[in-house]
Amino acid sequence: MTSVPLAEAKNRLSELISRAEAGEEISVTRRGKAVAKLVAFDAAETGARRERVTEAFGRLRALREQLDLEGDLKSIAREGLD
């Protein structure tokens, strides 16, 4: 990944955007610390979507582990017979 100081990024923004569109990831730094990353929009959206899906599956797994579906279904069936 290419790193570019903020002042330089301001002067070369068009070029950096073109490079990001072409698939390059560019880190923008302020006082030597990374503060932003330029990536193609689709790549950023895909990454964010992947993260949301991964988190959702994690929550579903946690819920599944808390449930005793077999016992719960038997209990519901018994209640229906009463």
N, C-alpha and C positions, 0 to 999 in steps of 0.2 A: 504494500500500500504506500502510495506517495504521500508525504507530509508537506504542507505548504503553510507558511506563516499567514496570519489573517491579513496583514497589510498587503502582502503579495497576492493573496487570493482576491482581494478587492480589485486590484489592477488587472488580473488575468481571469476574471470570473467567466467570461464567454468561453475561453479556451478550456478551463477546468470543467465547465458544464458539458462541453462537447466530449471531453475525455470520459466523464462519468457516464454519459449516454452510450459510449462505446464499450462500457463494462468495467472501466477502471474505478477503484475505490480511492478516494482522496480524503485524507485527514487534514482538517484545518486546525492550526494551533494558535494559541495565544500565550506568549511568554514561555514557549516550549511545551505547553500542555495541550493535548488534544481536546478541542471543545466542540467540534462538529465533524460530520463525515458526509461527503458528497458521493451519492450512489445513484444509479439510474432509478427512476421512480418505480418501475415494475419490480426491480430487485428489492427495494425497500418495502414495498407493499407485500410481496411474497413472504419476506422474512417476518414481518409483523403478523401476517395471517398465520404463518406456521407457528409462531410463538403462542398466539391465542388458541389455536387448535390443540397444541401440546398441553397448555394449561388446562383447557377444558377436559381433555382426556384424563389428566391427573386428578381433577376433581371428581370425575365419574368413577375412576378406580377407587378413590378414597370412599365414596358413597357405597360402592358395591361391596367393599370390604366390611362396612358397618352393617350391612343388611344380611339377614338370614332368610333368603327368599323361600327356601323349602319350608322352613318352620312357619313363616308368615303366611304362605299360601295354604298350608294345612289349617292354620288358625282361621283364616278367612272362610275356608270351605266348611269348617265346623260351625262357625257362626251362621253361615247361610242355611245349615241344616236345622239349627235350633229354632 
